Amino acid sequence: MALIISIISIILVIIFTSFKRISGWIIYPGIFVVLFIICFLLIYYAVDNFIFDKINPLYKTIGNIPLTRKELRKKLEGKDMIQEVNRLVINYAQNRRKEIKKLRRLEKYRKEFLGNVSHELKTPIFNIQGYILTLLDGGLEDPEINREYLERTEASVNRMISIIEDLESIARLEVGELKLELEDFDIVQVTRDVFNMQEMNARKYGISLGFDTNYDKPILVHADKKRINEALNNLIINAIIYGNEGGITKVSFAEMGENILVDVTDNGIGITEEEIPRIFERFYRTSKSRSRDRGGTGLGLSIVKHIIEAHNQTITVRSEAGTGSSFSFTLKKAQ
């Protein structure tokens, strides 16, 4: 900018001196220099103020910095204002593009999430409606029918409650509202408790639950006992949901430095390579009709992932379609 102003100043001085020569006035070299400096300063000041007045609101908007004129001048001191604003505009445009992409992803996620919730709740609601209408149409007077349909209604209500509770758990985990209550406990005993809790459900579908070996000594870990119980429970339920009749689900433990590796393995239907990256997504199922018939909400694995990550640990899966799956996660050893 200084070069351009210098050229303009020289041209103005030449024009002025030419006018003076025509008028018969004598122009000394010193006067020429003084005129040049005066023209340069006047033009530089005018151009600088013009550019600054145009850039000032733009800079404040893009940079989101509520600076006074004096503060902004000091911030831009020694910098080319045009280049600096050009850099800010480019960064601003790039950030806005990233935000737009993020918003589009969130909007897509929101639509998918609402669609999934609606789909999951629709089935038990319609079932309840059908059972009640049947009872109102005369089934209530038949002792056999009314008891059966009331039991089915209760099962549908329980399914809705299960879905809502799972959604509540995920929401609390994602926003960080869930505070872990860390303590030392025996992971073997917690697993036995989960086996006892799911024994009837597993027996119903011909699934055997057990350890890979006899763990006669406690294996102590430092974690939130309630949440790890919930994670193991969801993994066992998942193994039952996708297990083959007559199948077996085993849990094993191994030391890994400062951690304990917990492995839940089944010989069920397995997961294809294409589906593995999506299995921790909410409501995602590799076999939707089957898992729904066995009571899955499609939220269990998502909850497990959030619980394990809340402990600053990791969970992985190894699987092959038709062979079975193995879910492994780590927990910190008790000191």
PATI-997545 format. One record per atom (N, C-alpha, C, O): residue in three letters; x, y, z. Coordinates in pm, whole numbers, plus 50000, padded with zeros to 5 digits. Example, Ala and Ser with C-alpha at 12.3 -4.5 7.8 and 13.67 -1.06 7.14 Angstrom:
Ala513194943150780/Ala512304955050780/Ala513204967050780/Ala514244966850846/Ser512854977550708/Ser513674989450714/Ser512905000350787/Ser513415011450804/
***
This chain:
Met500834988150000/Met500005000050000/Met500875012650000/Met500555022449933/Ala501985012350074/Ala502885023950082/Ala503455027349945/Ala503585039149911/Leu503785017049866/Leu504335019349732/Leu503315026449643/Leu503665035749570/Ile502065022049650/Ile501005028049568/Ile500805042649608/Ile500675051349522/Ile500795045349739/Ile500605059049786/Ile501795067849743/Ile501615079549707/Ser502985062149748/Ser504185069749705/Ser504075073649559/Ser504365085049523/Ile503645064449475/Ile503495067349331/Ile502465078349310/Ile502665087549231/Ile501325077149382/Ile500255087249369/Ile500775100849415/Ile500495111049351/Ser501545100949525/Ser502095113549578/Ser503045120049478/Ser502985132149457/Ile503905112149416/Ile504855117349315/Ile504105123449198/Ile504445134249149/Ile503075116249153/Ile502285121349040/Ile501655134849075/Ile501675144148995/Leu501075135649198/Leu500435148349240/Leu501455159649249/Leu501175170949210/Val502655156449302/Val503695166649313/Val504135171249176/Val504325183249153/Ile504295161949083/Ile504695165548946/Ile503655174548882/Ile503985184448816/Ile502405170948901/Ile501325179148844/Ile501365193148904/Ile501225203148833/Phe501575193749037/Phe501605206749106/Phe502785215149058/Phe502645227049031/Thr503965208749048/Thr505155216249006/Thr505045220748860/Thr505505231448823/Ser504415212248780/Ser504205215948639/Ser503325228248631/Ser503565237248551/Phe502305228548716/Phe501425240148720/Phe502195252648761/Phe501975263548708/Lys503105250948859/Lys503895262248907/Lys504835267548799/Lys505035279548785/Arg505425258048721/Arg506335262248615/Arg505595270348509/Arg506085280448459/Ile504425265548477/Ile503615272648376/Ile503295286748426/Ile503235296248348/Ser503075287748558/Ser502735300748617/Ser503975309748631/Ser503855321648664/Gly505155303948605/Gly506385311748615/Gly507035311548752/Gly508015318548775/Trp506505303448842/Trp507085302548977/Trp508305293348973/Trp508395284048893/Ile509255296349064/Ile510455288049075/Ile510245277249183/Ile509865280449296/Ile510485264749147/Ile510315253649243/Ile511695248349282/Ile512425243249198/Tyr512035249649409/Tyr513295244649462/Tyr513165229749496/Tyr512075225149529/Pro514265222249490/Pro514225207749524/Pro513685205049664/Pro512955195349685/Gly514035213749759/Gly513555211849896/Gly512045212549903/Gly511395204949975/Ile511485221949825/Ile510025223349825/Ile509385210849765/Ile508325206449809/Phe510045205149665/Phe509545192849601/Phe509455181349703/Phe508475173949707/Val510505180149786/Val510535169549888/Val509435171749991/Val508725162450029/Val509315184350036/Val508285187550135/Val506905184550081/Val506065178850150/Leu506665188449957/Leu505355185749896/Leu505085170649887/Leu503985165949911/Phe506155163449852/Phe506005148849841/Phe505605142849977/Phe504695134549985/Ile506305147350082/Ile506025141850216/Ile504605145450260/Ile503885137050315/Ile504235158050235/Ile502875162350274/Ile501825154250201/Ile500865149450261/Cys502005152650070/Cys501035144849989/Cys500985130450037/Cys499915124450049/Phe502175124950063/Phe502235110850105/Phe501485108850237/Phe500695099550250/Leu501745117750335/Leu501115116450467/Leu499605118350459/Leu498835110950519/Leu499195128550383/Leu497755131150370/Leu497035119350305/Leu495985114850352/Ile497615114550195/Ile496965103350125/Ile497005090650210/Ile496025083250217/Tyr498165088250276/Tyr498295076250360/Tyr497275076550473/Tyr496625066550502/Tyr497145088150537/Tyr496195089450647/Tyr494765087350599/Tyr493985080350663/Ala494435093350483/Ala493075092150430/Ala492765077650392/Ala491715072250425/Val493715071350320/Val493505057450277/Val493465048050397/Val492635039050403/Asp494385050250493/Asp494435041750611/Asp493135042450690/Asp492605032250734/Asn492625054550708/Asn491365056150781/Asn490185050050705/Asn489295044050763/Phe490215051950573/Phe489135046250490/Phe489115030950503/Phe488075024850527/Ile490305025050486/Ile490395010350495/Ile490035005650636/Ile489314995850652/Phe490555012650738/Phe490295008650876/Phe488805009250908/Phe488265000350973/Asp488145020050861/Asp486705021450887/Asp485895010150823/Asp484875005850876/Lys486385005350708/Lys485694994350640/Lys486014980850706/Lys485174972050716/Ile487274979550752/Ile487714966850808/Ile487254964850952/Ile486994953650995/Asn487174976051027/Asn486864975451169/Asn485624966851201/Asn485744957451279/Pro484444969951144/Pro483264961751176/Pro483384947351127/Pro482894938051191/Leu484064945651011/Leu484254932150957/Leu485134923951049/Leu484844912351077/Tyr486204930051097/Tyr487134923051187/Tyr486434919051318/Tyr486604907951368/Lys485634928451371/Lys484924925651495/Lys483914914251478/Lys483754905851566/Thr483254914051363/Thr482254903651337/Thr482894890051320/Thr482464880151380/Ile483934889551237/Ile484594876851208/Ile485384871851328/Ile485304860151365/Gly486154881151389/Gly486974877151502/Gly486204875851632/Gly486704870451730/Asn484964881051632/Asn484114880751752/Asn484854886851871/Asn484814881651983/Ile485534898251842/Ile486324904951948/Ile485774919051968/Ile485954927351879/Pro485134922152079/Pro484574935552103/Pro485664945552146/Pro485714949452263/Leu486514949552051/Leu487604958852082/Leu487204972952041/Leu486414974951948/Thr487784982852112/Thr487594996752072/Thr488494999451950/Thr489344991351915/Arg488275011051888/Arg489075014751771/Arg490565015251807/Arg491405010751730/Lys490875020851924/Lys492265022051966/Lys492875008251992/Lys494015005551953/Glu492104999552058/Glu492604986052088/Glu492824978051960/Glu493794970551948/Leu491904979651867/Leu492024972251741/Leu493224977151662/Leu493934969151600/Arg493454990351663/Arg494624995851593/Arg495924990151654/Arg496854986751582/Lys495944989251786/Lys497124983951854/Lys497324969251820/Lys498454964751802/Lys496204961751809/Lys496274947551776/Lys496814945351635/Lys497524935751608/Leu496454954651545/Leu496884953351405/Leu498184960751377/Leu498644961051263/Glu498774966551480/Glu500014974251462/Glu501124965251407/Glu501384954351460/Gly501764969851303/Gly502864962351243/Gly502394951551146/Gly503214944251090/Lys501094950651126/Lys500544940651034/Lys499874947450916/Lys499414958750926/Asp499844940350806/Asp499094945150690/Asp497624942150716/Asp497224930550721/Met496814952850733/Met495404950950770/Met494654942450669/Met493844933950707/Ile494924944850542/Ile494204937550437/Ile494554922750441/Ile493674914250432/Gln495844919650455/Gln496264905650463/Gln495724898850588/Gln495304887350585/Glu495734906350699/Glu495244900750825/Glu493764897450815/Glu493344886650857/Val492964906550761/Val491534904050746/Val491274893050644/Val490354885050660/Asn492094892650538/Asn491964881950439/Asn492174868250505/Asn491464858650476/Arg493184867650595/Arg493424855250668/Arg492244851550758/Arg491834839950765/Leu491704861750826/Leu490554859350913/Leu489324854750835/Leu488594845850879/Val489114860950719/Val487964857150636/Val488084842650590/Val487104835250593/Ile489284838650548/Ile489494824750504/Ile489254815050619/Ile488574804950603/Asn489814818250738/Asn489604809650855/Asn488144809150895/Asn487604798650931/Tyr487494820850887/Tyr486064821650922/Tyr485234812950828/Tyr484344805650873/Ala485534813650699/Ala484794805650600/Ala485004790650623/Ala484074782750614/Gln486254786950653/Gln486554772750680/Gln485824767850804/Gln485274756850805/Asn485824775950909/Asn485144772151034/Asn483634770951013/Asn482994761951067/Arg483084780350935/Arg481634779850909/Arg481264767250830/Arg480224761150855/Arg482124763450735/Arg481864751350657/Arg481874739050749/Arg481034730150736/Lys482844738750843/Lys482914727650937/Lys481674727351026/Lys481114716651053/Glu481234739151071/Glu480044739851155/Glu478804735351081/Glu477954728451137/Ile478704739250954/Ile477554735250873/Ile477514720050856/Ile476464713850866/Lys478684714250829/Lys478764699550816/Lys478364692750946/Lys477634682850946/Lys478864698351057/Lys478534692651188/Lys477034693651215/Lys476434684051264/Leu476444705151184/Leu475004707051205/Leu474194697451118/Leu473164692251162/Arg474664695250996/Arg473964685950908/Arg474034671750963/Arg473054664250958/Arg475224668051016/Arg475354654751076/Arg474444653351198/Arg473804643051217/Leu474404664051280/Leu473554663751399/Leu472084662951361/Leu471304655951426/Glu471704670251255/Glu470314669851210/Glu469944655951159/Glu468854650951187/Lys470854649951085/Lys470624636251036/Lys470524626551154/Lys469644617951157/Tyr471434628251250/Tyr471424619651369/Tyr470114621451446/Tyr469514611651491/Arg469684634051460/Arg468434636851533/Arg467254630151467/Arg466414624151535/Lys467164631251334/Lys466054625051262/Lys466084609951276/Lys465054603651298/Glu467284604051264/Glu467404589551278/Glu467044585151420/Glu466374575051440/Phe467504593151518/Phe467234589751657/Phe465734590151687/Phe465194580851747/Leu465084600951645/Leu463644602251668/Leu462874591151596/Leu461894585751648/Gly463324587851474/Gly462684577151399/Gly462834563751469/Gly461894555851474/Asn464024561251524/Asn464274548751595/Asn463444547751722/Asn462854537351751/Val463404558751800/Val462614558751923/Val461144556351892/Val460474548351957/Ser460654563451790/Ser459264561751750/Ser458964547351709/Ser457944541651746/His459884541651634/His459714527851586/His459704517951702/His458904508651706/Glu460634520051798/Glu460744510851910/Glu459534511552003/Glu459064501252053/Leu459014523552025/Leu457874525152115/Leu456554521552050/Leu455584518052117/Lys456524522351918/Lys455284519751845/Lys454784505451868/Lys453594503351888/Thr455684495751864/Thr455294481651877/Thr454604478652010/Thr453494473352009/Pro455224481852126/Pro454524479052252/Pro453244487052270/Pro452284482152329/Ile453214499552218/Ile452004507752230/Ile450854501352152/Ile449744500352203/Phe451114497152029/Phe450074490651948/Phe449644477452010/Phe448464473852004/Asn450604470152068/Asn450254457552135/Asn449314460052252/Asn448304453152268/Ile449664469952333/Ile448814473352449/Ile447414477252403/Ile446414472952460/Gln447374485452298/Gln446074489852244/Gln445244477952198/Gln444044477252224/Gly445894468452128/Gly445184456752079/Gly444664447852191/Gly443534443052185/Tyr445494445852294/Tyr445064437452407/Tyr443894443752481/Tyr442934436752517/Ile443964456852504/Ile442884463652577/Ile441594463352497/Ile440524460952553/Leu441684465852366/Leu440474465452282/Leu439834451552283/Leu438614450252286/Thr440674441252281/Thr440154427452286/Thr439424424952417/Thr438354418752419/Leu439984429752526/Leu439344428152657/Leu438034435952663/Leu437044430952718/Leu438024448052608/Leu436804456152609/Leu435714450252519/Leu434524452252545/Asp436124443052415/Asp435154437152323/Asp434544424052375/Asp433804417452303/Gly434844420452498/Gly434234408552556/Gly435214398952619/Gly434814390052694/Gly436484400552592/Gly437484391552646/Gly437624392752797/Gly438104383652864/Leu437194404152851/Leu437304406352994/Leu436464396553074/Leu436794393253188/Glu435354391953013/Glu434454382553082/Glu435004368253081/Glu434564359953161/Asp435954365352994/Asp436534351952986/Asp437774351453075/Asp438764358153045/Pro437764343753185/Pro438874343453280/Pro440214339653216/Pro441244345053254/Glu440204330553121/Glu441444326053058/Glu442024337052968/Glu443214339952971/Ile441124343052888/Ile441574353452796/Ile442034365952870/Ile443084371452839/Asn441244370352969/Asn441584383053034/Asn442924382153107/Asn443684391853107/Arg443224370753169/Arg444514369453238/Arg445674369353137/Arg446694375853159/Glu445504361853029/Glu446564361052927/Glu446844374752866/Glu448004378552848/Tyr445774382052833/Tyr445974394952768/Tyr446484405652864/Tyr447214414752824/Leu446104404552990/Leu446654413753089/Leu448144411253110/Leu448904420653128/Glu448564398653107/Glu449984395253119/Glu450764400252998/Glu451894405153012/Arg450174399152879/Arg450824404452758/Arg450944419652764/Arg451944425452722/Thr449894425952817/Thr449924440552832/Thr451034444752927/Thr451754454352901/Glu451164437353037/Glu452234440153133/Glu453604438853069/Glu454494446953093/Ala453784428452986/Ala455064426352918/Ala455384438052825/Ala456534442452818/Ser454374443152754/Ser454584454552664/Ser454914467152742/Ser455754475152700/Val454244468952856/Val454534480552942/Val455974479752994/Val456694489752995/Asn456384467853036/Asn457754465953085/Asn458774468852976/Asn459854474153004/Arg458434465252853/Arg459344468052741/Arg459504483052721/Arg460614487852698/Met458404490452728/Met458464505052716/Met459314511052827/Met460124519952803/Ile459114506252949/Ile459884511253063/Ile461374508453041/Ile462214516953070/Ser461684496552990/Ser463074492752964/Ser463724502052862/Ser464864506452881/Ile462994505152755/Ile463524514252651/Ile463784528052710/Ile464834533952685/Ile462824533152787/Ile462954546552844/Ile464104547152943/Ile464864556852945/Glu464254536853027/Glu465344536553124/Glu466704536053054/Glu467654542453098/Asp466784528252944/Asp468044527552869/Asp468394540952806/Asp469544545152808/Leu467384547652751/Leu467604560952691/Leu468064570952797/Leu468934579152772/Glu467464569952914/Glu467834578853024/Glu469284576553065/Glu470024586053091/Ser469684563853071/Ser471074560453108/Ser472064566153008/Ser473074572053047/Ile471784564452878/Ile472684569452774/Ile472774584652780/Ile473864590252769/Ala471624591252798/Ala471604605952803/Ala472474611052918/Ala473234620552901/Arg472364604653033/Arg473154608853150/Arg474644606153129/Arg475494614053170/Leu474954595053065/Leu476354591753039/Leu476964601552940/Leu478114605752956/Glu476204605152837/Glu476744613852731/Glu476994628052779/Glu477974634252738/Val476134633252865/Val476304647052912/Val477194647753035/Val477444658653088/Gly477674636353081/Gly478594636053193/Gly477954638253329/Gly478644641453425/Glu476634636553337/Glu475944638353465/Glu476144626453558/Glu475994627653680/Leu476484615053500/Leu476634602853580/Leu478004602653647/Leu479034601553579/Lys478024603753777/Lys479284603453852/Lys479574589153896/Lys478724582453956/Leu480774584753867/Leu481164571153904/Leu481504570354052/Leu482184579154106/Glu481034559954117/Glu481354557354257/Glu482364545854259/Glu481984534054264/Leu483614549354256/Leu484684539354243/Leu484954532254375/Leu484994538354482/Glu485144519254365/Glu485454511054481/Glu486154498354435/Glu486154495154316/Asp486754491054530/Asp487374478154499/Asp486334467154518/Asp485644466754620/Phe486234458254420/Phe485274447154432/Phe485744435354348/Phe486634436554263/Asp485124423954374/Asp485474411554306/Asp484664410254177/Asp483454408354181/Ile485334411454062/Ile484634410853933/Ile484074396853906/Ile483094395453832/Val484684386653965/Val484184372953948/Val482804371654013/Val481894365853954/Gln482654377054135/Gln481384376154206/Gln480304384354135/Gln479154380054129/Val480674395954083/Val479704404154009/Val479204396553887/Val478014397153855/Thr480094389453819/Thr479714381553702/Thr478774370253743/Thr477804367253673/Arg479064363853858/Arg478174353253907/Arg476774358953934/Arg475764352553905/Asp476724370953990/Asp475434377354017/Asp474654379753888/Asp473434377953883/Val475364383653782/Val474724385953652/Val474224372653595/Val473114371953542/Phe475024362053607/Phe474594348853562/Phe473294344753631/Phe472364339953566/Asn473224346753763/Asn472034343153839/Asn470824351353794/Asn469704346253788/Met471074364153763/Met469994373053721/Met469424368753585/Met468214369953563/Gln470284363953495/Gln469874360553359/Gln469684345453338/Gln469484341053225/Glu469754337853445/Glu469684323153431/Glu468384318553366/Glu468404310353275/Met467254323853414/Met465944319553360/Met465804323753214/Met465314316053131/Asn466244335853183/Asn466164340653045/Asn467014332152953/Asn466594328752842/Ala468234328552998/Ala469134320252918/Ala468564306152900/Ala468624300552791/Arg468014300653008/Arg467444287153000/Arg466264286852902/Arg466064276952831/Lys465504297452900/Lys464344298252810/Lys464754296452665/Lys464014290552586/Tyr465934301452629/Tyr466404300652491/Tyr467514290252472/Tyr468174289952368/Gly467704281852572/Gly468674270952560/Gly470114275452558/Gly470954269052495/Ile470414286552628/Ile471784291752633/Ile472404288552770/Ile471774290752873/Ser473614283252770/Ser474324280352894/Ser475274291852927/Ser475934297352839/Leu475324295453055/Leu476194306253101/Leu477254300553195/Leu476944291953278/Gly478494305053182/Gly479544300053270/Gly480874306953247/Gly480994315653161/Phe481884302753327/Phe483244307953313/Phe484064298553226/Phe483714286853208/Asp485164303753171/Asp486014295253089/Asp486834285553173/Asp487334275453125/Thr486974289053303/Thr487704280453396/Thr487174283153536/Thr486314291753554/Asn487664275753633/Asn487184277453770/Asn487984288553840/Asn489164286753869/Tyr487344299753865/Tyr487994310853934/Tyr487674309754084/Tyr486644314654130/Asp488564303254158/Asp488314300754300/Asp488844312054389/Asp488604312054509/Lys489574321654329/Lys490074333054405/Lys489484345954350/Lys489234347154230/Pro489254355554438/Pro488694368454391/Pro489654375554296/Pro490874374654312/Ile489094382554198/Ile489874391254110/Ile489354405454134/Ile488274409054090/Leu490144413254205/Leu489704426554248/Leu490004437354143/Leu491104438154089/Val488994445454117/Val489144456754026/Val488684469354097/Val487984468854197/His489104480854042/His488724493954099/His487834500953996/His488314506153895/Ala486524501054024/Ala485574506753929/Ala484254509454000/Ala484134507554122/Asp483264513853924/Asp481904515753977/Asp481184502353967/Asp480824497953858/Lys480974496054081/Lys480414482554083/Lys479034481754017/Lys478764472553941/Lys478194491454046/Lys476834491453991/Lys476864492453839/Lys476134485353770/Arg477714501453786/Arg477764503653641/Arg478414491853568/Arg477994488253458/Ile479424485853629/Ile480064474253566/Ile479094462353566/Ile479064454453471/Asn478304461253673/Asn477244451053677/Asn476274453253561/Asn475854443753494/Glu475934465953537/Glu475014469453427/Glu475644466053291/Glu474964460753203/Ala476944469153276/Ala477634466253150/Ala477684451253123/Ala477394446753012/Leu478074443553224/Leu478134428953209/Leu476744423153181/Leu476594414153099/Asn475754428353249/Asn474374423653229/Asn473944425853084/Asn473324417053023/Asn474274437553029/Asn473904440452890/Asn474654431452791/Asn474094427252690/Leu475924428552820/Leu476694419652733/Leu476154405452736/Leu476104398752633/Ile475754400752855/Ile475174387352866/Ile473814386752796/Ile473524377052726/Ile473004397052813/Ile471714397652743/Ile471934397452593/Ile471204390652520/Asn472944404952546/Asn473254405352404/Asn473644391452353/Asn473264387552243/Ala474414384052434/Ala474824370452397/Ala473614361152389/Ala473554352352302/Ile472644363052479/Ile471414355052477/Ile470564358452354/Ile470034349552287/Ile470464371452327/Ile469654376152213/Ile470154370152081/Ile469364365751997/Tyr471484369952065/Tyr472064365451938/Tyr472654351351946/Tyr473404347151859/Gly472304344252052/Gly472824330652067/Gly471984320351993/Gly470794322251971/Asn472634309451956/Asn471904298151896/Asn471394289152007/Asn472014287852112/Glu470264283051983/Glu469714273752083/Glu470724262752110/Glu471284256752018/Gly470964260152240/Gly471974250352278/Gly473364256152284/Gly474334248952306/Gly473484269352264/Gly474784275952265/Gly475284278552405/Gly474614275452504/Ile476484284352414/Ile477094287152543/Ile477764300852540/Ile478354304952440/Thr477644307752652/Thr478314320652668/Thr479294319552785/Thr478904315652895/Lys480544322752760/Lys481594321552863/Lys482204335152893/Lys482334343752805/Val482574336853019/Val483274348953061/Val484644344853114/Val484774335353190/Ser485664352253071/Ser487034349353117/Ser487704362153162/Ser487294373153125/Phe488764360653243/Phe489514371953295/Phe491004369553274/Phe491474358153282/Ala491744380353248/Ala493194379153229/Ala493864392053273/Ala493304402953258/Glu495054390753328/Glu495814402453371/Glu496494409053250/Glu497064402253164/Met496434422353247/Met497104430153142/Met497774442153206/Met497244453253205/Gly498944439753263/Gly499654450653329/Gly498874455653450/Gly498654448253546/Glu498454468353444/Glu497714474353555/Glu496204472053542/Glu495434476653626/Asn495804465053438/Asn494384462753413/Asn494014448053416/Asn494874439253409/Ile492714445553426/Ile492154432253412/Ile491314432053285/Ile490444440553266/Leu491564422453198/Leu490794420953075/Leu489614411753102/Leu489784400453148/Val488414416753073/Val487184408953087/Val486694405452947/Val486534414352863/Asp486454392552922/Asp486074388052788/Asp484764380152795/Asp484674370352870/Val483774384252718/Val482484377352711/Val482354371552571/Val482254378852472/Thr482354358152563/Thr482364351252434/Thr481154342252419/Thr480754335352513/Asp480554342352299/Asp479444333352269/Asp479714326252138/Asp480604330252062/Asn478964315752110/Asn479074308651981/Asn477784309951903/Asn477284300351844/Gly477244322151905/Gly475974324951838/Gly476104327951691/Gly476984322551623/Ile475224336651641/Ile475144339151496/Ile476294347851446/Ile476554348251325/Gly476984354951537/Gly478124363151496/Gly477724376051428/Gly476544379051410/Ile478744383651390/Ile478534396751326/Ile479404397551201/Ile480564393551203/Thr478844402651094/Thr479624403850971/Thr480634415250985/Thr480484424151069/Glu481654414950902/Glu482714425150906/Glu482144439050879/Glu482614448850937/Glu481144439950791/Glu480554452750755/Glu479754458750871/Glu479644470950883/Glu479184450150955/Glu478334454951063/Glu479094458751189/Glu478594466651269/Ile480284453551208/Ile481044455951332/Ile481224470751365/Ile481044474551481/Pro481564479451268/Pro481744493651304/Pro480484500451358/Pro480574511151419/Arg479294494351338/Arg478054500951376/Arg477384495051500/Arg476364500251546/Ile477934484251555/Ile477204477151660/Ile477024485051789/Ile476154481851869/Phe477864495451811/Phe477714503351933/Phe476794515351913/Phe476624523552004/Glu476194516451794/Glu475244527351769/Glu473924524351838/Glu473544512751857/Arg473224534951875/Arg471904533251937/Arg470944526351840/Arg470864529751722/Phe470224516751892/Phe469154509651821/Phe469634500851706/Phe468834494451639/Tyr470954500451683/Tyr471414492251571/Tyr471354477451610/Tyr471784473551718/Arg470804469451519/Arg470714455051541/Arg471204447851416/Arg470944452151303/Thr471904436851438/Thr472344428851324/Thr471244419251279/Thr471284414051167/Ser470274417051366/Ser469154408351332/Ser467924413551405/Ser467534408351509/Lys467324423951348/Lys466314431851419/Lys465124423651467/Lys464724424751583/Ser464544415451380/Ser463344408251419/Ser463634398551532/Ser462824396951623/Arg464784391951525/Arg465114381951626/Arg465364388551761/Arg464844384051863/Ser466164399151763/Ser466494405451890/Ser465264411751953/Ser465144411752075/Arg464344417151873/Arg463124422951928/Arg462254412151991/Arg461664414452096/Asp462174400451928/Asp461394389451983/Asp461944384952117/Asp461194380252203/Arg463254386352137/Arg463864381952261/Arg464014393352362/Arg464654391752466/Gly463434404852330/Gly463374415552429/Gly464474425952422/Gly464544434352512/Gly465324425852322/Gly466384435852314/Gly465844449452274/Gly464904450452196/Thr466454459952329/Thr466034473552294/Thr466934479552188/Thr466584489852129/Gly468084473252161/Gly469024478952065/Gly469884489852127/Gly470614496752056/Leu469804491452259/Leu470564501952328/Leu471654496452419/Leu472514503852466/Gly471614483352445/Gly472524477252541/Gly473994479552513/Gly474734483652603/Leu474434476952390/Leu475864478452358/Leu476304493052363/Leu477444496052398/Ser475404502052327/Ser475724516352335/Ser475954520352481/Ser476874528052511/Ile475134515152570/Ile475284518052713/Ile476604512352764/Ile477324518952839/Val476924499952724/Val478174493552766/Val479374502152725/Val480264504652806/Lys479384506752602/Lys480504514852551/Lys480664527552633/Lys481784531152670/His479554534352663/His479614546652742/His480134544052883/His480924551852935/Ile479684533052944/Ile480124529753080/Ile481624527053084/Ile482344532253170/Ile482104518952990/Ile483534515452988/Ile484374527852959/Ile485404529853023/Glu483954536052865/Glu484714548152833/Glu484684558252947/Glu485624565952964/Ala483604558253028/Ala483534566953146/Ala484594563053248/Ala485014571253330/His485044550453243/His486124545653330/His487504547753268/His488514543153321/Asn487524554853153/Asn488774557053077/Asn489404543853032/Asn490624542453029/Gln488554534352998/Gln488974521352949/Gln488394519252810/Gln487654527752760/Thr488724508052747/Thr488274505552611/Thr487534492252600/Thr487734483152680/Ile486684491352499/Ile485974478952469/Ile486164475752321/Ile486084484652236/Thr486424463152291/Thr486624458752153/Thr485754446552126/Thr485254440052218/Val485594443551997/Val484794431951959/Val485514424251849/Val486074430151756/Arg485484411051861/Arg485974402051757/Arg484824392751722/Arg484194386851809/Ser484554391651594/Ser483414383351556/Ser483534378451413/Ser484244384151331/Glu482804367751387/Glu482724362151252/Glu481324356551234/Glu480834349151320/Ala480684360051125/Ala479314355451100/Ala479234340251103/Ala480014333251039/Gly478264335251180/Gly478044320951190/Gly478914313851292/Gly478734301951316/Thr479864321051352/Thr480794314851447/Thr480574319651590/Thr480634311651684/Gly480324332451607/Gly480134338051740/Gly480854351251756/Gly481494356151663/Ser480744356951876/Ser481344370051903/Ser482044370052036/Ser481734362152125/Ser483014379252048/Ser483744380852173/Ser483894395752201/Ser484514403152125/Phe483314400152313/Phe483414414152356/Phe484394414852473/Phe484234407852573/Ser485404423452460/Ser486434424452563/Ser486574438952609/Ser486574448252528/Phe486694440652740/Phe486954454052793/Phe487904453052911/Phe488044442352972/Thr488554464052943/Thr489524464153051/Thr489004472253171/Thr488194481353156/Leu489484468453288/Leu489184475653412/Leu490474476953491/Leu491344468253484/Lys490584487653566/Lys491794489953645/Lys491834480053762/Lys490834477553829/Lys493014474553786/Lys493214465553899/Lys493084473254031/Lys493434485054040/Ala492584466554132/Ala492564472354266/Ala493984472354322/Ala494744462954300/Gln494354482954392/Gln495704484054449/Gln495864475054572/Gln496934474754632/
***
